[in-house]
Amino acid sequence: MFTRRLIATAAAAGMALTLAACGGGTGTPGSTDGAGGDGIKIGIKFDQPGLGLREGNEYTGFDVEVAKYVAQELGHAEGDIEWIESPSAQRETLIETDQVDLIFATYSITDSRKERVSFAGPYFIAGQGLLVRADDSSITGQDTLGGKKLCSVTGSTPAQKIKDAYPDVELQEFGTYSECLPALLNGTIDAVTTDDTILAGFAAQEQYAGKLKLAGEPFTTENYGIGLKKGDVELCEKVNAAVTKMVDEGAWEAAIEKTLGAADYTPGPGNPPTPAACS
């Protein structure tokens, strides 16, 4: 179990995340902020608290921490990074058209995506989880979902998983996960479901302290990779070396505590992962 050695840091990170509960990202898809010139262009999410969140010119989250570490190992100071919003549906295009050099954006490694881009990593193994009210002991995992009301995002993989595997669950779908939270807090729904990392990010926000918790173990496997130009083995190997060093030095664990520790989040089995061979 990870200890909460960095409680003060996590609390500060939680304060930096509070605006995310109001909705999605603050920029338009593909929008940028940061240093230009000969720096490095890194794609992240702008609207995922605890993972990739933009507030003004500030960027926070675990993906951001990993990206900054990798960039430094590649010879780029934090001020050299140009942060580019990378919505899920646009990630491959952003890489193929050279709008980004690397993407750290809860980017699951899949065979279909490998047809268009290459991946370093994985640097994290996530899984579909459940976010419930802190005082709710009726949901302890996927085996206790019968007859419950869940919320997820329209058209998402987690929503489809619930539809396919749990037909007795009443699923409500919204446009963003933040829209599910008021319904969860007022008891209209029983749980929110998506990647456990995303749920932990919401739970870590200051306004939800003591009100929300993750229930049970993840029940899917999502290998978060670092997207890059297809076939760029040299860059892939450098990124993998940086990720390995981050883990070995303890900076990976510290980043988890800094960004998700306020939610009492413990990474699931297989973490921290060993990056796969580049090809």
C-alpha positions as CSV (number, residue, x, y, z in Angstrom):
1,M,0.0,0.0,0.0
2,F,1.2,3.5,-0.8
3,T,1.5,5.7,2.3
4,R,0.3,9.2,2.4
5,R,3.8,10.7,3.0
6,L,3.0,13.8,1.0
7,I,-0.3,14.8,2.5
8,A,0.4,18.5,2.5
9,T,1.5,18.4,-1.2
10,A,-1.6,16.4,-2.1
11,A,-3.8,18.9,-0.4
12,A,-2.2,21.7,-2.4
13,A,-2.7,19.7,-5.5
14,G,-6.4,19.2,-4.6
15,M,-6.9,23.0,-4.3
16,A,-5.4,23.3,-7.8
17,L,-8.0,20.9,-9.1
18,T,-11.2,22.5,-7.9
19,L,-12.4,24.2,-11.1
20,A,-12.7,20.9,-12.9
21,A,-16.0,20.1,-11.2
22,C,-17.6,22.8,-13.3
23,G,-17.2,20.9,-16.6
24,G,-14.7,20.2,-19.3
25,G,-11.4,21.7,-20.5
26,T,-10.7,25.4,-20.6
27,G,-9.3,25.4,-24.1
28,T,-10.5,24.3,-27.5
29,P,-9.3,20.9,-28.9
30,G,-5.8,21.2,-30.1
31,S,-5.3,24.5,-28.3
32,T,-1.9,25.3,-26.8
33,D,-0.1,27.2,-24.1
34,G,3.5,27.4,-23.0
35,A,6.8,28.0,-24.6
36,G,7.3,28.0,-28.3
37,G,10.5,27.9,-30.4
38,D,12.6,24.8,-30.2
39,G,10.9,23.2,-27.2
40,I,8.9,20.0,-27.1
41,K,5.2,19.7,-27.9
42,I,3.4,17.5,-25.4
43,G,-0.2,16.5,-25.6
44,I,-2.3,16.1,-22.4
45,K,-5.9,16.3,-21.4
46,F,-7.0,19.7,-20.1
47,D,-10.1,18.5,-18.2
48,Q,-9.1,15.5,-16.1
49,P,-8.4,16.4,-12.5
50,G,-5.6,14.4,-11.0
51,L,-4.3,13.4,-14.4
52,G,-4.2,16.3,-16.8
53,L,-5.9,19.6,-15.9
54,R,-5.4,23.1,-17.1
55,E,-6.3,26.2,-15.0
56,G,-5.1,29.3,-16.7
57,N,-1.4,28.7,-17.4
58,E,-1.1,26.0,-14.7
59,Y,-1.0,22.3,-15.5
60,T,-1.4,19.6,-12.9
61,G,-1.9,15.9,-12.7
62,F,-0.1,12.6,-12.9
63,D,0.2,12.6,-16.6
64,V,1.7,16.1,-16.4
65,E,4.2,15.0,-13.8
66,V,5.3,12.0,-15.9
67,A,5.5,14.2,-19.0
68,K,7.7,16.8,-17.2
69,Y,10.1,14.1,-15.9
70,V,10.4,12.5,-19.4
71,A,10.9,15.9,-21.0
72,Q,13.7,16.7,-18.6
73,E,15.4,13.4,-19.4
74,L,15.1,14.3,-23.1
75,G,16.9,17.6,-22.4
76,H,13.9,19.9,-22.1
77,A,13.3,22.1,-19.1
78,E,9.7,22.6,-18.0
79,G,9.6,26.0,-19.5
80,D,10.5,24.5,-22.9
81,I,7.3,22.4,-22.9
82,E,4.4,23.5,-25.2
83,W,1.3,21.9,-23.7
84,I,-1.3,20.9,-26.3
85,E,-4.9,19.8,-25.6
86,S,-5.3,16.2,-26.9
87,P,-8.9,15.0,-26.8
88,S,-9.3,11.3,-27.1
89,A,-10.7,11.3,-30.6
90,Q,-7.9,13.5,-32.0
91,R,-4.8,11.9,-30.5
92,E,-3.7,9.8,-33.5
93,T,-4.2,12.8,-35.9
94,L,-2.2,15.1,-33.6
95,I,0.7,12.7,-33.7
96,E,0.5,12.0,-37.5
97,T,0.4,15.7,-38.4
98,D,3.3,16.6,-36.1
99,Q,1.2,18.9,-33.9
100,V,2.7,17.0,-30.9
101,D,5.9,15.1,-30.2
102,L,4.5,13.0,-27.4
103,I,1.1,12.4,-25.9
104,F,0.5,11.6,-22.2
105,A,-3.3,11.6,-22.0
106,T,-4.8,8.4,-20.4
107,Y,-3.9,6.9,-23.7
108,S,-4.6,3.2,-23.6
109,I,-2.3,1.0,-25.8
110,T,-4.5,-0.9,-28.3
111,D,-3.7,-2.9,-31.4
112,S,-6.0,-0.6,-33.5
113,R,-4.1,2.5,-32.4
114,K,-0.8,0.8,-33.1
115,E,-1.8,0.8,-36.7
116,R,-1.4,4.6,-36.8
117,V,1.0,5.5,-33.9
118,S,3.7,3.9,-31.8
119,F,3.7,3.8,-28.0
120,A,6.4,4.0,-25.3
121,G,5.5,2.5,-21.9
122,P,3.2,1.6,-20.4
123,Y,3.8,4.0,-17.5
124,F,0.6,3.1,-15.7
125,I,-2.0,0.3,-15.5
126,A,-5.5,1.6,-14.8
127,G,-8.8,-0.2,-14.8
128,Q,-12.5,0.6,-14.8
129,G,-13.6,1.4,-11.3
130,L,-16.5,2.7,-9.2
131,L,-16.8,6.0,-7.3
132,V,-19.4,6.0,-4.5
133,R,-20.5,8.2,-1.6
134,A,-18.2,7.8,1.4
135,D,-21.0,6.5,3.6
136,D,-22.2,3.9,1.2
137,S,-21.2,0.4,2.1
138,S,-23.6,-1.4,-0.2
139,I,-21.2,-1.3,-3.2
140,T,-17.9,-3.1,-2.7
141,G,-17.1,-4.0,-6.3
142,Q,-18.5,-5.2,-9.5
143,D,-20.3,-8.1,-7.9
144,T,-22.5,-5.8,-5.9
145,L,-23.9,-3.7,-8.8
146,G,-27.2,-5.6,-9.2
147,G,-30.1,-3.2,-9.2
148,K,-27.9,-0.2,-8.8
149,K,-28.0,3.1,-10.7
150,L,-24.7,4.0,-12.3
151,C,-23.6,7.1,-14.3
152,S,-21.0,7.3,-17.0
153,V,-20.3,9.3,-20.2
154,T,-22.3,8.8,-23.4
155,G,-20.4,6.7,-25.9
156,S,-17.6,5.8,-23.6
157,T,-16.0,2.3,-23.3
158,P,-16.9,2.1,-19.5
159,A,-20.6,2.8,-20.4
160,Q,-20.6,0.1,-23.0
161,K,-19.0,-2.3,-20.6
162,I,-21.8,-1.8,-18.1
163,K,-24.4,-2.2,-20.8
164,D,-22.8,-5.5,-22.0
165,A,-21.9,-7.1,-18.8
166,Y,-24.4,-5.8,-16.3
167,P,-27.9,-5.7,-17.9
168,D,-29.6,-5.3,-14.5
169,V,-27.9,-2.0,-13.8
170,E,-29.7,1.2,-14.6
171,L,-27.2,3.3,-16.5
172,Q,-27.5,7.1,-16.8
173,E,-25.2,8.8,-19.3
174,F,-24.0,12.4,-19.4
175,G,-21.7,14.3,-21.6
176,T,-18.9,14.6,-19.0
177,Y,-18.0,12.8,-15.8
178,S,-18.3,16.0,-13.8
179,E,-22.0,16.1,-14.6
180,C,-22.4,12.7,-12.8
181,L,-21.1,14.0,-9.5
182,P,-24.1,16.1,-8.3
183,A,-26.4,13.2,-9.0
184,L,-24.0,10.9,-7.0
185,L,-23.9,13.3,-4.0
186,N,-27.6,13.8,-3.9
187,G,-28.4,10.1,-4.1
188,T,-30.0,10.1,-7.6
189,I,-27.4,7.6,-8.7
190,D,-25.3,5.1,-6.6
191,A,-22.0,5.2,-8.4
192,V,-19.9,6.7,-11.2
193,T,-17.9,4.4,-13.4
194,T,-14.8,5.0,-15.6
195,D,-11.0,4.5,-15.3
196,D,-10.1,4.4,-11.6
197,T,-7.5,7.1,-12.1
198,I,-10.1,9.5,-13.4
199,L,-12.4,8.7,-10.5
200,A,-9.5,9.2,-8.0
201,G,-8.8,12.6,-9.5
202,F,-12.3,13.8,-8.8
203,A,-12.3,12.3,-5.3
204,A,-9.1,14.1,-4.5
205,Q,-10.6,17.5,-5.2
206,E,-10.9,19.7,-2.1
207,Q,-14.7,20.2,-2.3
208,Y,-15.2,16.4,-2.2
209,A,-12.9,15.6,0.7
210,G,-14.6,13.0,2.9
211,K,-17.6,12.8,0.6
212,L,-16.5,10.3,-2.0
213,K,-14.5,7.1,-2.2
214,L,-13.4,4.4,-4.7
215,A,-15.1,1.0,-4.1
216,G,-13.6,-2.4,-4.8
217,E,-10.8,-3.3,-7.3
218,P,-10.6,-2.3,-11.0
219,F,-12.4,-4.8,-13.3
220,T,-10.7,-4.1,-16.6
221,T,-7.1,-3.5,-17.6
222,E,-6.0,-0.3,-19.4
223,N,-2.3,0.2,-20.2
224,Y,-1.5,3.9,-20.4
225,G,1.1,4.5,-23.0
226,I,3.0,7.5,-24.4
227,G,2.0,8.1,-28.0
228,L,4.6,9.1,-30.5
229,K,5.3,9.0,-34.3
230,K,4.8,5.5,-35.7
231,G,8.1,3.7,-36.2
232,D,10.2,6.2,-34.1
233,V,12.1,3.5,-32.2
234,E,14.9,5.8,-31.1
235,L,12.6,8.2,-29.4
236,C,10.5,5.4,-27.9
237,E,13.6,3.8,-26.3
238,K,14.6,7.2,-24.8
239,V,11.2,7.7,-23.3
240,N,11.1,4.1,-21.9
241,A,14.5,4.7,-20.3
242,A,13.2,7.9,-18.7
243,V,10.1,6.1,-17.4
244,T,12.2,3.3,-15.9
245,K,14.5,5.9,-14.2
246,M,11.4,7.7,-12.8
247,V,10.2,4.5,-11.2
248,D,13.6,3.5,-9.9
249,E,14.2,6.9,-8.3
250,G,10.9,6.9,-6.5
251,A,9.6,9.9,-8.5
252,W,6.8,7.8,-10.0
253,E,5.4,7.0,-6.6
254,A,5.9,10.6,-5.4
255,A,3.9,11.8,-8.4
256,I,1.0,9.4,-7.5
257,E,0.9,10.8,-4.0
258,K,1.2,14.4,-5.1
259,T,-1.7,14.2,-7.6
260,L,-4.0,11.4,-6.4
261,G,-3.0,10.8,-2.8
262,A,-5.8,13.0,-1.3
263,A,-8.2,10.3,-2.6
264,D,-6.4,7.5,-0.7
265,Y,-5.7,6.0,-4.1
266,T,-3.6,2.9,-4.4
267,P,-2.5,1.9,-7.9
268,G,-3.8,-1.5,-8.9
269,P,-1.9,-4.7,-9.7
270,G,1.0,-4.5,-12.0
271,N,2.0,-0.9,-11.0
272,P,4.4,0.5,-11.6
273,P,4.7,-1.4,-14.9
274,T,7.8,-2.3,-16.9
275,P,7.8,-0.6,-20.3
276,A,7.5,-2.9,-23.2
277,A,10.1,-3.3,-25.9
278,C,9.9,-0.6,-28.7
279,S,9.1,-1.7,-32.2
